[in-house]
């Protein structure tokens, strides 16, 4: 006996890829990304992809370790979660630098839903 399957048809949706030139500090990047995400949403994007190191791009290891914060305290992660909620979009955060303890920093990606909830961290590089 053949089993009948039900298949949902997915309609069209728009994806935007936002490219930034990340600064060495988090706050200016939050402003720039916010403006670009709002523009992408205004143009109809429902899923917006952010680049790697979107929170900050600090080339000096010592300073990177000082500036990185744990997930629970991370300004960029909190701001991007609010941004997803405010715009009603899915955001894929390419990566942000997360303090991993012991003077280590991990590069982490996050998928955030339109309610601003983290779906799950997407592990990338081990702490350095």
Backbone as CSV, one residue per row, in Angstrom:
resi,resn,N_x,N_y,N_z,CA_x,CA_y,CA_z,C_x,C_y,C_z
1,UNK,0.843,-1.161,0.000,0.000,0.000,0.000,0.897,1.236,0.000
2,UNK,0.627,2.171,-0.849,1.392,3.413,-0.924,0.862,4.409,0.097
3,UNK,1.790,5.041,0.744,1.399,6.056,1.713,1.369,7.410,1.019
4,UNK,0.297,8.124,1.227,0.165,9.435,0.623,0.931,10.446,1.468
5,UNK,1.708,11.299,0.823,2.455,12.312,1.570,1.901,13.691,1.253
6,UNK,1.984,14.518,2.249,1.551,15.896,2.090,2.794,16.750,1.987
7,UNK,2.787,17.644,1.059,3.945,18.494,0.834,3.485,19.937,0.777
8,UNK,4.085,20.752,1.637,3.761,22.176,1.597,4.516,22.828,0.456
9,UNK,3.863,23.710,-0.196,4.525,24.479,-1.230,4.984,25.787,-0.616
10,UNK,6.242,26.031,-0.775,6.800,27.272,-0.248,6.757,28.308,-1.355
11,UNK,6.186,29.426,-1.020,6.127,30.511,-1.989,7.474,31.199,-2.102
12,UNK,7.506,32.245,-2.819,8.730,33.007,-2.990,9.047,33.779,-1.723
13,UNK,10.324,33.917,-1.462,10.760,34.783,-0.375,12.062,35.437,-0.809
14,UNK,12.354,36.553,-0.186,13.529,37.337,-0.559,14.599,37.218,0.507
15,UNK,15.800,36.974,0.056,16.971,36.882,0.917,17.883,38.048,0.581
16,UNK,18.444,38.670,1.607,19.405,39.755,1.393,20.731,39.375,2.046
17,UNK,21.795,39.716,1.384,23.128,39.517,1.928,23.710,40.905,2.187
18,UNK,23.914,41.211,3.455,24.417,42.527,3.847,25.929,42.433,4.026
19,UNK,26.654,43.279,3.364,28.110,43.304,3.518,28.508,44.601,4.215
20,UNK,29.343,44.459,5.227,29.802,45.631,5.968,31.323,45.656,5.991
21,UNK,31.848,46.774,6.372,33.279,46.925,6.613,33.393,47.174,8.117
22,UNK,33.461,46.090,8.886,33.394,46.191,10.342,34.515,47.037,10.924
23,UNK,34.115,47.867,11.874,35.072,48.699,12.606,35.642,47.904,13.776
24,UNK,36.597,48.495,14.457,37.274,47.825,15.559,36.463,47.838,16.853
25,UNK,35.393,48.617,16.900,34.548,48.693,18.090,33.123,48.290,17.732
26,UNK,32.415,47.740,18.705,31.098,47.161,18.460,30.023,48.198,18.151
27,UNK,29.964,49.270,18.915,28.843,50.217,18.802,28.651,50.782,17.394
28,UNK,29.700,51.248,16.704,29.467,51.766,15.342,28.936,50.695,14.389
29,UNK,29.358,49.459,14.584,28.898,48.380,13.718,27.418,48.100,13.917
30,UNK,26.953,48.211,15.147,25.528,48.002,15.430,24.684,49.019,14.663
31,UNK,25.130,50.257,14.643,24.389,51.318,13.936,24.354,51.044,12.437
32,UNK,25.506,50.742,11.862,25.596,50.492,10.415,24.746,49.291,10.021
33,UNK,24.885,48.199,10.762,24.124,46.997,10.452,22.625,47.259,10.598
34,UNK,22.236,47.974,11.622,20.825,48.295,11.806,20.243,49.026,10.610
35,UNK,20.964,50.006,10.109,20.489,50.755,8.943,20.385,49.866,7.704
36,UNK,21.380,49.018,7.493,21.374,48.144,6.312,20.275,47.080,6.401
37,UNK,20.066,46.521,7.579,19.013,45.514,7.748,17.645,46.151,7.544
38,UNK,17.441,47.324,8.096,16.144,48.001,7.893,15.884,48.301,6.414
39,UNK,16.929,48.680,5.695,16.785,48.935,4.252,16.475,47.635,3.509
40,UNK,17.164,46.555,3.862,16.892,45.267,3.222,15.452,44.833,3.494
41,UNK,14.993,45.031,4.697,13.616,44.672,5.047,12.630,45.541,4.281
42,UNK,12.934,46.832,4.183,12.069,47.740,3.422,11.921,47.266,1.969
43,UNK,12.979,46.641,1.454,12.957,46.126,0.083,12.371,44.727,-0.011
44,UNK,11.900,44.185,1.108,11.179,42.920,1.076,11.922,41.701,1.584
45,UNK,13.131,41.857,2.085,13.883,40.697,2.569,13.234,40.102,3.810
46,UNK,13.171,38.785,3.844,12.638,38.064,4.994,13.729,37.321,5.743
47,UNK,14.805,37.013,5.054,15.990,36.391,5.634,17.171,37.272,5.254
48,UNK,17.905,37.731,6.259,19.020,38.645,6.001,20.291,38.026,6.566
49,UNK,21.280,37.892,5.715,22.549,37.279,6.074,23.568,38.365,6.374
50,UNK,24.168,38.277,7.540,25.197,39.226,7.948,26.566,38.561,7.803
51,UNK,27.624,39.339,7.637,28.938,38.752,7.393,29.635,38.245,8.655
52,UNK,30.727,37.565,8.425,31.602,37.139,9.508,32.212,38.377,10.159
53,UNK,32.473,38.300,11.446,33.059,39.408,12.214,32.213,40.676,12.139
54,UNK,30.911,40.524,12.092,30.014,41.667,11.948,29.979,42.535,13.204
55,UNK,30.285,41.961,14.355,30.276,42.737,15.601,31.448,43.674,15.716
56,UNK,32.621,43.184,15.346,33.837,44.010,15.347,34.934,43.240,14.640
57,UNK,35.877,43.971,14.138,37.038,43.367,13.503,38.274,43.991,14.138
58,UNK,38.716,43.366,15.221,39.875,43.866,15.976,41.087,43.008,15.624
59,UNK,42.067,43.570,14.922,43.225,42.784,14.491,44.269,42.509,15.581
60,UNK,44.228,43.252,16.671,45.206,43.072,17.741,44.645,42.059,18.743
61,UNK,45.294,40.896,18.845,44.784,39.799,19.678,44.494,40.217,21.114
62,UNK,45.392,40.949,21.718,45.204,41.387,23.103,43.938,42.222,23.239
63,UNK,43.726,43.139,22.297,42.535,43.991,22.339,41.268,43.201,22.023
64,UNK,41.362,42.244,21.119,40.218,41.391,20.813,39.768,40.660,22.066
65,UNK,40.709,40.114,22.809,40.376,39.409,24.053,39.739,40.345,25.074
66,UNK,40.195,41.585,25.118,39.633,42.557,26.055,38.218,42.985,25.658
67,UNK,37.966,43.103,24.368,36.684,43.616,23.876,35.598,42.537,23.768
68,UNK,35.996,41.297,23.559,35.022,40.216,23.399,34.264,40.002,24.709
69,UNK,32.993,39.674,24.602,32.139,39.439,25.759,31.473,38.074,25.640
70,UNK,31.086,37.497,26.768,30.311,36.240,26.712,28.956,36.490,26.029
71,UNK,28.343,35.422,25.543,27.059,35.551,24.846,26.044,36.340,25.653
72,UNK,25.923,36.053,26.932,24.904,36.681,27.771,25.106,38.179,27.928
73,UNK,26.315,38.671,27.687,26.625,40.095,27.867,26.978,40.793,26.560
74,UNK,26.835,40.102,25.442,27.338,40.638,24.172,26.404,41.704,23.596
75,UNK,26.922,42.908,23.445,26.118,44.026,22.928,25.594,43.766,21.524
76,UNK,26.435,43.243,20.646,26.013,43.016,19.260,24.937,41.940,19.184
77,UNK,25.119,40.851,19.894,24.109,39.787,19.862,22.776,40.309,20.367
78,UNK,22.780,41.036,21.462,21.533,41.602,21.995,20.902,42.579,20.996
79,UNK,21.722,43.428,20.393,21.210,44.413,19.429,20.639,43.732,18.189
80,UNK,21.311,42.706,17.694,20.835,42.021,16.492,19.581,41.206,16.779
81,UNK,19.442,40.689,18.000,18.200,40.006,18.373,17.039,40.998,18.374
82,UNK,17.263,42.189,18.951,16.213,43.228,18.934,15.894,43.655,17.508
83,UNK,16.927,43.758,16.685,16.749,44.162,15.293,15.879,43.159,14.534
84,UNK,16.123,41.874,14.741,15.297,40.849,14.093,13.846,40.980,14.533
85,UNK,13.653,41.206,15.812,12.294,41.358,16.337,11.639,42.630,15.796
86,UNK,12.374,43.730,15.817,11.821,45.015,15.344,11.447,44.974,13.868
87,UNK,12.218,44.249,13.071,11.977,44.215,11.625,11.160,43.003,11.190
88,UNK,10.973,42.035,12.100,10.218,40.840,11.748,10.929,39.963,10.733
89,UNK,12.261,39.924,10.794,13.036,39.132,9.847,13.857,38.066,10.556
90,UNK,14.250,37.083,9.782,15.248,36.115,10.219,16.608,36.739,9.955
91,UNK,17.508,36.658,10.923,18.878,37.144,10.735,19.841,35.989,10.947
92,UNK,20.735,35.800,10.002,21.839,34.878,10.191,23.068,35.743,10.454
93,UNK,23.520,35.716,11.695,24.696,36.497,12.090,25.907,35.682,11.673
94,UNK,26.634,36.175,10.667,27.778,35.439,10.128,28.734,35.003,11.206
95,UNK,29.159,35.925,12.042,29.888,35.572,13.264,30.148,36.819,14.082
96,UNK,30.276,36.584,15.377,30.727,37.605,16.323,31.745,36.945,17.249
97,UNK,32.614,37.763,17.790,33.658,37.282,18.698,33.087,37.155,20.105
98,UNK,33.111,35.944,20.623,32.545,35.640,21.934,33.679,35.261,22.889
99,UNK,33.697,35.880,24.062,34.674,35.507,25.088,34.371,34.085,25.538
100,UNK,35.383,33.224,25.448,35.182,31.815,25.765,35.839,31.406,27.074
101,UNK,36.341,32.374,27.824,36.991,32.076,29.094,38.451,31.733,28.915
102,UNK,39.207,31.962,29.955,40.625,31.642,29.910,41.410,32.462,28.913
103,UNK,40.934,33.668,28.625,41.631,34.507,27.653,41.443,34.077,26.209
104,UNK,40.471,33.226,25.957,40.194,32.728,24.605,38.974,33.429,24.022
105,UNK,38.954,33.526,22.686,37.837,34.114,21.960,37.370,33.104,20.917
106,UNK,36.054,32.902,20.835,35.469,31.993,19.852,34.696,32.794,18.814
107,UNK,34.734,32.333,17.590,34.007,32.936,16.486,32.692,32.174,16.366
108,UNK,31.557,32.816,16.646,30.267,32.126,16.676,29.269,32.762,15.709
109,UNK,28.505,31.904,15.063,27.393,32.327,14.210,26.093,32.040,14.944
110,UNK,25.076,32.841,14.652,23.767,32.654,15.295,22.671,32.841,14.269
111,UNK,21.627,32.042,14.411,20.414,32.222,13.635,19.367,32.777,14.588
112,UNK,18.787,33.933,14.224,17.808,34.621,15.072,16.488,34.694,14.307
113,UNK,15.410,34.298,14.971,14.109,34.295,14.313,13.429,35.668,14.420
114,UNK,12.300,35.846,13.735,11.624,37.156,13.741,11.088,37.595,15.103
115,UNK,11.089,36.702,16.084,10.703,37.095,17.434,11.931,37.487,18.263
116,UNK,13.090,37.466,17.646,14.322,37.843,18.330,14.950,36.721,19.135
117,UNK,14.457,35.505,18.938,14.982,34.354,19.686,16.116,33.690,18.914
118,UNK,17.158,33.312,19.644,18.246,32.542,19.040,17.742,31.136,18.794
119,UNK,17.862,30.671,17.598,17.451,29.309,17.299,18.490,28.332,17.828
120,UNK,19.743,28.636,17.617,20.836,27.858,18.193,22.143,28.473,17.738
121,UNK,23.162,28.373,18.551,24.454,28.860,18.083,25.001,27.902,17.043
122,UNK,25.595,28.433,16.041,26.216,27.624,15.001,27.708,27.687,15.241
123,UNK,28.264,26.655,15.833,29.674,26.655,16.230,30.555,26.760,14.992
124,UNK,31.559,27.621,15.081,32.493,27.750,13.982,33.867,27.342,14.448
125,UNK,34.704,28.304,14.687,36.084,28.020,15.023,36.244,27.766,16.524
126,UNK,37.179,26.896,16.872,37.458,26.704,18.298,38.075,27.974,18.873
127,UNK,37.980,28.148,20.183,38.561,29.348,20.792,40.058,29.460,20.504
128,UNK,40.478,30.695,20.295,41.910,30.965,20.078,42.420,31.921,21.125
